Structure formats: C-alpha cells, structure tokens
Amino acid sequence: MAKVKTTFFCQNCGSQYSKWQGQCTSCKVWNTIAEEVIQKPEKSNWKPSADTTKRASKPLKINEIDTTQEDRLNMYDAEFNRVLGGGMVKGSLTLLGGEPGIGKSTLLLQIALKLSYKTLYVSGEESQKQIKMRAERINPNDNNCYILTETKTQNIFKQIESLKPDIVVIDSIQTLHSDYIESSAGSISQIKECTTELIKFAKETSTPVLLIGHITKDGHIAGPKILEHMVDTVLQFEGDRNHVFRILRAHKNRFGSTNELGIYEMQGSGLREVTNPSEILISEKDGELSGNAIAATLEGLRPLMIEVQALVSSAVYGTPQRSATGFNAKRLNMLLAVLEKRAGFRLGAKDVFLNITGGITVDDPAIDLAVVASILSSNEDVALPSNYCFAAEVGLSGEIRPVQRVEQRILEAEKLGFSTIFVSKYNKIALKNTGIKIQLISKIEDLVGFVV
C-alpha cells in the first residue's frame, strides 16, 4: 500500500500548505486551515478508450484552427438554452449553484425528463423513490432518464461505461467521493479530485456534465474557488423561497454571454418558463397609486419592463432613513442629492424607501429616471399615469444622459401597451411611425414639469 500523505488546506479558498498555521496567507481568514489525508495511486479513475490515448495534441498555426461553432445540444428549455448561449456544448462541464430549497434539483430533473437524449441523473442526496415521486409530479411520461443513487465515483463511471448516456447530471458534487483520496466527502481535496475525474471523462467522451453545487452562508459556491475555474460554465439560481419566481444567471460562460437571464415561476407541477418577464415584474393594481414608475431595462439581449416603488415620508427620528431593495443604496443617495440641488426638493429631512418589485436586483443606470420619477411622485403624492415609462440615466449636474440600445427598449414598451416613454434628448433614435410617443428631455427640471 502506498504511503499515506497528509497536507493542509484552507477550507475557505482552497490554498494548500505543508504545515498548519493560524491564518491563511491567501484569503487572510483565521482558523480555516485543516489537515486532510491524501493518497493518489498512479492509475487514473476514468480509463480512456484506446483511440483516445493514441491521439496527441500538436501545435497548429492560428489560421489553420477550425473556428466553426461548437456543436450544441438542445435542452428543450428556452430559458436554460438562452443562459447557456444557445444550448449545451458537448464535452462541457456546467456548475449550478443556489441556496438550499431554491429548486436546483427540480430544475435539472425537469430538464432531464424533457430531453430526448439518454440522460443519467446521479443523486447522492435522495433515494430513487424520492426522485420518482418528484418526477411524477413534473413529467410522468419519460423513458430516456435513468436514475442512479451513488456517491462513489468509481461505481458511477462503471454505470456510465455500460449505459453510455448522452448527458450526465450530478446532484451534488459535494456528496461525491473517490477511493483515491482518503478524506471525507465535501472536503477540499475530494471536490477537486472528483471534479478533475469528471472533467477528464467529459472532454474525452464529448459528454456534457451538469453539476449541482451547494453554497455557503455568504452566497458563494462551497469548496475551493478553483472549482469555478475548472468548470466551463457557472450558473447561479436565485430567488426568495417566500416568492414563486426564480432567476437563472451565468456568472461564467466560456461558450456564451454572461449577461443573459432566465426567469422561472415555481408551481406545484415544477418550474414554468416565463417568456414575458414583465408579467411578473409589474404588479397588478385596481387604481393609480403614487410612488410607482415603470422602467425599461435590459438584461443581456432581453428587454424588461420593471416596476420601481418609492415611499417618501417625514422622518420620525433625528436621522432620516435611506433604504433600497434591489437597487444600489449609494446611487439612491446620489439621486436624492441631485433632486435637492438641481430641482429644489427638500428631501434631507425625509425617509426614503425604494423597492424593485419581483425580487430582482438591477444595476442598469437606465432606471435612474424611473427612480427619480417614483420619488417625486411619492413626495408630492401624485400618481403617475400607468401608461408612462422611463429609460434614461441621470447625471450629477441634473442632465438626462442617453443609454444604450434605446430603440429596443422603446419597441418593448410599445409592445406592452405603454403610450409614452421618457428618454434622453441626446439619444439618436432612428425609429419612424411608432405607436408610442417618445418624450425627449434634457434635464431633470423637464421631468418635474411632467410629474408634479
């Protein structure tokens, strides 16, 4: 038997040390270094086929490299395909993270049941009966999805060799363990080793692999940061468990954009794709209420109409409160200062609360004008017309600045039935004969005339 070796890993960032020390020199966190047992035999876990071992990489001139588009598999889920960049690339490794109970397993099981390809769903957290009960609720008629409850990578690869699936789903990477590493499942060394074996399998067989990863209390994927560097795509499944809406984002994508957004609605029969996000981001009201404004924003290539709510009231205590949900609080303070300096509104002694409905976080500067309009509406207790929307950035001198792809925002507002959209006078707009009125303004004082 080979000699057992031990080394020390930081449980926060994954840095390796030859001996124990109190503070990690990489991430500067105290008391996170733990000893783990490592034993690596010379033989590898995944055995490549004979034709794979004969091929060797050789240098090519840059003009000889084939730049044709990667072959992708249709996942039969429009939102998932959009976030991935058009489908799953063969041989890619995708990591999906999210809070406990948010619906990660439900999402991947639902996708696995939709696929027309042979799919192997490996679960280390639930039994086959538990998965069967969930599958019957989502999609009772499916013959292409195989369920395996196993945590040892050696046994998983044996089943893969006999089944030869087109797609493999692992739920979750923290539950896997390899016999070649003598540490517990979920440790730094086990996660790295199991991921390395899966990468080797995916690249040599051109089989895409989907991994589910747990996250820490800080919202980061549990395990070493190198795990996110090893995989091809890192997806984040977000949302509030008290609400029914879920958002899928790509934090890293080697085969597509990281700006795309997928939106789902959690129902009793699984996750429903939301093709028109504005239906969930704009609340239904019987009458017009003050403090509400609609903003035209962009998430990747997708235009969204979101509702901005503001509440301005007299401060009960000595120090006024400034609170923002889904919006940058420092930017809110800047816009309040612009309103006081350039438009003459005395908001320094008032509480201001701001909320982006739908539970999403927006960092698009184009919603500045809607934020200002909602604050003015609440301060004056005057409701804005429900068919008004806004798309412009506000500068420190009170000027209304242009935003990118304003024509796409205008067309989305027109499609959803808005009659007037407020944009910057300095935007170059080539649209002709639109059914929506484009109101051009150049400074914040112009907006006050329409709102108050």
Secondary structure, DSSP 8 states (H G I E B T S, - for coil): ----EEEEEETTT--EESS--SB-TTT--BS-EEEEEE---SS-SS---HHHHH-------GGGS------EE--S-HHHHHHHTSSEETT-EEEEEE-TTSSHHHHHHHHHHH-SS-EEEEESSS-HHHHHHHHHHH-S--SSEEEEE--BHHHHHHHHHHH--SEEEEE-GGG-B-TTS-S-TTSHHHHHHHHHHHHHHHHHHT--EEEEE-B-TTSSBSS-THHHHHSSEEEEEEE-TTSSEEEEEEEEETTS-S--EEEEEEETTEEEE-S-THHHHS---SS--BTEEEEEEEETTEEEEEEEEEEEEE-SSSS--EEEESS-HHHHHHHHHHHHHHS----TTEEEEEEEGGG-----GGGHHHHHHHHHHHHHT-B--TTEEEE-EE-TTSBEE--TTHHHHHHHHHHTT-SEEEEETTS-----S-SSEEEEE-BHHHHHHHH-
